[in-house]
């Protein structure tokens, strides 16, 4: 069996080390640099021929830099004879998995092509935005669920009473319903529309059984916070006692956290697929559990 090592990219240094510790694997000696003009460089300091490498690198902002670092390292490792599994906890461009408006490019398909072209043999990600996106990859691809880890965090830290779990849109309802079932709380679904040109989010008004309840809004990605903000305003208008937002990937672009706070969101919690002060849920265990099942 090929020796296995973990290489933590600059976007996921702490998470990569945690995955390696849980698997009991050594870290690969490689160095990433970014020059003053923005160019990236990867230097490999170990022999990797015949070895299996788990390359852990999320692709949050700066998206293209982190993506190129992933591609750069994958190509170098594969050229040196390694078998590369890309572990991309947050997979950028996953929301661009189809042509929503005429003339749009399917960006996730380009990412899939690039990964294969640089020698990535397998891809492991966490809660891809839509499972349909997996079909764009011609290499084995798997999306690990962070929902059990988020449920465990909520039970141990949030101490919710009389909770109701809300999905802010239809697309993420299965993920949110899974959270509700594991947590043991009622599940409600909102009807959201998003203007594909402006990005503005609108929640369809409907009567919800949330009066006096603690509402947990669960989503896969919080980017600008517009969806959560609109959902929180809707439930608070209808008498909810408290609103909490939980997500897998917390991008929190611009003033997203402030906007959600102004909408009476009491707490915002994300996982460490994207590191930050709100990244309180560790998904290294979920990733390591899946990697243990892989055969070389």
Order of alpha helices (4+ residues) and beta strands (2+ residues): beta-alpha-beta-beta-beta-beta-alpha-beta-alpha-beta-beta-alpha-beta-alpha-beta-beta-beta-beta-alpha-beta-alpha-beta-beta-alpha
